Amino acid sequence: MTPKLLAQFLAVCRHGSVSAAAKELHIAQPALSKQIAFLEHSLDVQLFRRHSRGVTLTESGALLRVDAAEIIRKIDSLRENLHGRGTHVSGEVSVAIITSLAPVLAVDVYQRIDRDYPDIKLNITAMPSDLVSMALLRQEVDLAILPNAATDLPKAQSLPLLEEEFFLMGPPGFAPPSQTIAFSAIGDRPLALPRVGHDMRRRIEEVARNAGTALNVKYESENINLLGALVRAGLASGIQPISYWLDPIAAGRLVAQKIVSPTITRVHSLCWLPELALSPAAEAIRDILLAEVAKMISGGKLSGRQPRTIAS
């Protein structure tokens, strides 16, 4: 069993798919399948259950994932200590980011890493917020960016990155021209919202309950692009933060009105597990994420502001 083999195993864990992991690792799928089969044979356990949608971990696989992640971290840390932390930083870092923020952040973050830390390999995985927190708790990733960390992920160490406000969105001409709209003025217009239980849906419903307002939810989906398509087609209005939609709003393909009286907000935080030491590479990525998000807020690439409070 080698560090390379453990890293390949962890890639399959992250993706839940041998083919997707093979693409990340730049190797052929049959070759990766053989490596995983060899690992299972050498340990004399089944690590994955195969099914039509990919693979899921067995109990033995879940146990190995925790130990393998820690071994890789220790190897990266040892390598940096031997070569000098201050002179050269390299290694692999995995970050899970909620789907609506990952594509917005990725370009600027990768450009900064290519410039300052060319020997760090960063893997950004976009997923719904509940899966982001699960990936961090299962030690599948080193860092995570997600909302509501103080309540939804109390075991994590976290630093607030971005406070977003929610907007009512629709196609051009869907509402009288105005930069804001009162929550009560949304009325009974049909809405396309994330599924029940999604962090955005929970926040919207909390405000609706407090205001004594009933929502007319016509469409539900956890896919942000599907919700956007429904809104652009004029089938329903959407209620979302708008960082993901800044380009179509600027191009006039969508119209967004900030919801007021009351406002709806959520705070995104950068999280990691305090009981696991971050490698020098992961520490570098953490610092870059903090700096780049602040820069993107001030430059208008993210809709929102830096939070006033510090998370635990």
Secondary structure, DSSP 4 states (H G I P E B T S, - for coil): --HHHHHHHHHHHHHT-HHHHHHHHTS-HHHHHHHHHHHHHHHTS--EEEETTEEEE-HHHHHHHHHHHHHHHHHHHHHHHHH-TTT---EEEEEEEETTTHHHHHHHHHHHHHHH-TTEEEEEEEE-HHHHHHHHHTTS-SEEEEE-HHHH-TTSEEEEEEEEE-EEEESTTSS-S-SEEEGGGGTT--EEEPPTTSHHHHHHHHHHHHHT----EEEE-S-HHHHHHHHHTTS-EEEE-SGGGHHHHHTTS-EEEEEESS--EEEEEEEE-TTSPPPHHHHHHHHHHHHHHHHHHHTTSSSSB--SS---
